[in-house]
Amino acid sequence: MRSKLLAALALTFALSAQAYDDYPKVYFGIGAGSTEMDNKCPEQFVNCEEEEAFYQMYGGFRFNESYAVEFGYKESGDFGFRYNDDLQAHVELLTLTGLAFVPVGKHFEFFVGVGGAISVVETHDYWDYYYYDDHYTDTGVAGGILAGVQIHPTEFFTIRAQAEQWRNIDGSPAFDGDLDFNWFSLNAQFSF
């Protein structure tokens, strides 16, 4: 009787471990964090706010234990710059990223990724001595890399921490050249 009970327990654990690692999987996640401009404050500005909060949403398809593809949306708060006017910049990214995972045990893994994005940078230029609002919207493409860790407390829930860098995001006429941003986030992810 005891050996049958042990065999049943062993079979139950084996089947649950197999079900936990079933692939392919679809997942989605939400998160928030901090983003900072990698380019330093442009020369013509003083009192730059180079760090802002952001939120993101993403969804992905995990092919197997090692690879996934992900589509996401990120939106930053308003970066503020001060010269003789107030300039605010707002960044949005639509991302497509390929990810590679390195599992460390059943509930923990590292990952890296590379991807591309469509970027939208909106800037508002407010003048102090009289009210004047210049509004620019610039759209372009950007490239990015990311790395992070994931912890799987359950089969359907994952906690993810990641760092990303998106480069050559089109700026506006107010900036000289393209902008680079670093994004740091904590995310909750759900799998199906």
Order of alpha helices (4+ residues) and beta strands (2+ residues): alpha-beta-beta-beta-beta-beta-beta-beta-beta
